[in-house]
Amino acid sequence: MTTAVTQTSSTEPTLPTTFWGRVWYRLRRDRFAMTGLFIVAGAAILALLAPLLAPYSEGMQDPGALLQGPSVAHPFGTDQLGRDLFSRVLFGARVSMTVALLTSMIAVALGTALGAVSGWLGGRIDNILMRIVDVLYSFPDLLLIIIISVLVGQGVFGITLSLSLVSWVTVARVVRGEVLSIKQRPFVEAARAMGYPGSRILLRHVLPHTIGPVIVTLTFRIPAVILAESTLSFIGLGLQPPASSWGVLASHGWSAMTFYPHLILFPSLAIFITILGFNLLGDGLRDAMSK
């Protein structure tokens, strides 16, 4: 009697061996996260290629085409000066995305540095830095932004600086918590036992392990900044003409919303879709890194 031996090949995919490989593998299997990545990549490409994709220049006026609705010649219609709204939304993407990226990067850099120092050194320095964070948290963000904007101006530099100085406190708390957890791990104790200086341990062994949470935080900070800049510009406290951010365009469309809804509809849709994309991507990254 002979026994037939059958071999079945496993259909289970093999996980990548590297951390970032596993993150990308899980991210690809998340349809919502990939949708968010597609939206974010699309918004970035449109912003970068705005001068090539826009059918008209940003400030080109056509007195014979005032306040026209969407058409073949003007897909998003025109504004009160006859300017093509589609072109202005594309150029507005450059302003809004630039402010959001610069603000988020400055906030992440500042928050990471202060949060890492606070969590690593502990003691009096930690208490001082965290009390500063608590004081800033106690003030309404809008009030701080208004004060800083009045001092430094309401241009791109002023709004970027004001939003950065308000946004870093959240990043600092996240990084401090991660450093407090990581510095108790065995590999950090081993590095200390080998006589490595604290600065080297912090920079080469602790901070690299905070990259994941920092990236997730950055992904969520960008849409928050886009919304904050749009809100401030909408109420007249942010960017001012001739800047054409999405918030500025929506602000211009508000007064004529009843008769010409396209003026506020398309800039608002651009804000909504971009924020949705970043949030979907951020949720996916957080889930992929936590598994």
N, C-alpha and C positions, 0 to 999 in steps of 0.2 A: 504494500500500500504506500503510495507516494503522496506527500503533502505538497500541494501547490502553494508557493510563497508569492504573495502579491505585494507589490510595493506601491504605496500611494504617495504621490507628490503633494507636499503641503501647499495649500493655496494661500496661506497667510503670508503677506509681504514682510520682508525683513526690514526692521527699523534701522535707519542710519546710526552709525556709531558715535558721531559727534553731536554735541548739544544743539547747535544751530541747524544741523541736518535734520534732527528730529523735529525741531520747531517748524521748519519749512515743510516737512512731510505732513505734520498734523494740520498746518495752515492750509495746505493744498486740498485736504479732504473736507475743509469747512467751506461750504458754499457761500455762506454769508460773508465770511472773512475775505474770500476771493472776490466777491462782488464789491466789497469795500475797497480792496486793493485796486481793482479795475477802475473804480470811480476816482480814487485818489490819483492814480497814474494818469488817467484821462484829464483831470483838472490841472495837474502839473504840466502835461504836454500842451494843453490849450494855452496856459499862461505863458509858457516859454515861447511858443510859436505864434503868439497873438499878432505880431506885426505881419506875419506871412499869411495867417488864416483870415484876418479881418478884411472884409471886402472894401471897407472905407477907412480912412484915417480917423484917429480918435476924435479930433475936433472939427472934422469937415462938416460944414453947415450947408443945408439945401433949403433956401427960403420957399421953394415950391413944394416942399414935402414936410410941412409942419404937422406934428402930432398925427401921423398916419399909423394905422393899425398894421399888424403883421401882413406881409405880402412877399412875393417872390423876390422883389428888389431889396426889401428890408424884412428879413425873417422875424425879427422881434419888434418891428415898427420903428418909428422915429420919435424924438422928443420935441420939446417946445421950440428948439432952435433948428430943427430939421436934421439933427445928427442921428446916424444909424445906431440904434440901441444894441444890436447884436455886436457890432464892433466895440462899443463902449463896455459891454459886459465882458468881452474877451480881454480888453485892456484892464478892466477893473479886477479881473482875476489875478493879474500880475501884481497889482498893488495890494490886494487883500492877502494873497498867498505869501508875498514877500514880507509884509508886516507880521503875519502869523508865524512864519518860519523863523525870522530873526528874533521875534519876541520869545518864542518857545525855546530856541537854542540858548539865548542869553539867560532865560530863567532856569533852564536845566543846568547850564554850566555853573551859575551862581549858587543855585540850590544844592547841586551835587557837592560842590566844594565846601560850603558851610555845613551841610548835613553830615558829610564824611568827617570833617574836623570835629564837629560836636559829638558825634557818636563814638569816634575813636578815642578822643582825649577824655571825655566825660568830666566829672567834677564841676569846678566852678565855671570853666569855659562852656561846658554843655548847658549849665543853668542860665548863663548870661544869654547865649544864643537862642535858647528855647524861649526865654522870656521876651526877647525881641520878636520872635515869631508870634508869640501869644498876643503881644501888643498890636502887631500888624493885623492879626486875625480879628482883633476887636473892633477895628475900624471898617466901615463899609468900603468895599472895593471902589465903588463909584466915587466916593468922596476923595479917596487917595489919588485916584486917577485924575480927577478934576484939579486937585491941588498941584500935582506934578506937572500936568499939562499947562497950567497957568504959568508955572515957573520956567518951563523949557520950551513952550510953544506947542502948537497943534499940528505941526507938519508930520511927515513920516517919522522923522527922528524923535520928535516929542511923544507921539502916541506909542512908538515902539519902546522907548525908555520907560514911560509911565506904566504900560502894561507889564513890562519885564519886572519892574520893581515891586509890582503887586503879585505876580505869578510865582516868584521863586520860593515863597514860603511853603507851598504845598509840596514842591519837589524836595525841599530840605527835610521835611518831616518823613517823607518816604525813604530817602536815602539814609537818614539817621537811624530809622528803625531797622533797615537792612544791615547797616554796619554793626549795630548793637547785637544783632543775631549772629552775624558771620564771625565777629571777632572772638566768639566763644567756642568756635569749632576747633577740632583737634589739629588741623593743618596750620592754623594760626599759632596755636600753642607750640607746635613743633618748630615753626619758624622763629619764635621767640627763644626757644631753647637753644637753637643753633646760633644765637647771637645777632640775628639780623636787626638793624635799626628799625624803629617804629615806622618812620616815613617810608622805608622800602616795603615793609609788610603791608602798609596801607595801600600804596600805589600799585604794587605788583601782585598782591595776593587777595586783598579785600575788595578794592574797587572793581576789578574785573567781574566779580560775582554780583555786582549791583547793576550791570549793564542791562540785563533783562528787564527788571522793574523800571529802570530809567527810560528805556525805549518805549515801554508801555505807557509810562507817564507822559512822555513826549507826544505819543500818538493821540492821547486824550487832551493834551494842552493845546495843540494846534487848532482843533475845532472850537475849543473854548475861547481862544484868542480871536478867531474869525468872527465868532458871534459877538464878543465884546467890542471889537473894532467896528463892526457893523452897527451895533446898538449905539455906540458913542457918536459915530458919524451920522446916524439917523436923527439923533436928537440935537445935532449941531455942536457936540463937544469933541468930536474926533477930527478926522481929516476934512479939509476944506477944499472947495473948488480952486484950481482946476483939476485936482486929484479926482479920479473916477473909480474909487473903490466901490464894492457892491453896496456898502452902507450909504455912501453918498448918492448913488443912483436910486436906491430905494427911498431915500429922503426926498429927492426931487420928485419922485412919482407919487408920494403920499398926498400932496396937495391936489393932484388931479386924478386921484384914484377912481372917483365916481364916474367920470366921463372917459378917462383914458386908463383903464386898469392895466394895460400892458406895460406901462411905465414902472409899476411897482412889482408886477407879477414875475417878470423874467429875472431881475436881480434877486428877488426873494427866493425864487426856485434855485438859482445858482448857489445861494447861501445854504439852503436846506439840503440840496443833494450833496454838496461837498462835506457838510458837517455829518450827514448820515454816513457817507463813505468812510470818513475817519473813525467814527464811532464803531461801525461794523468791523473795521480792520483792528481797532484797539481791543475790542472784545475777543476777536479771534486770536490775537497775539497773547493776550492775558491767559486765555484757556490753553493755548499751545505751550506756553512756558510753565504753566502750573502743573502739567501732567508728568 
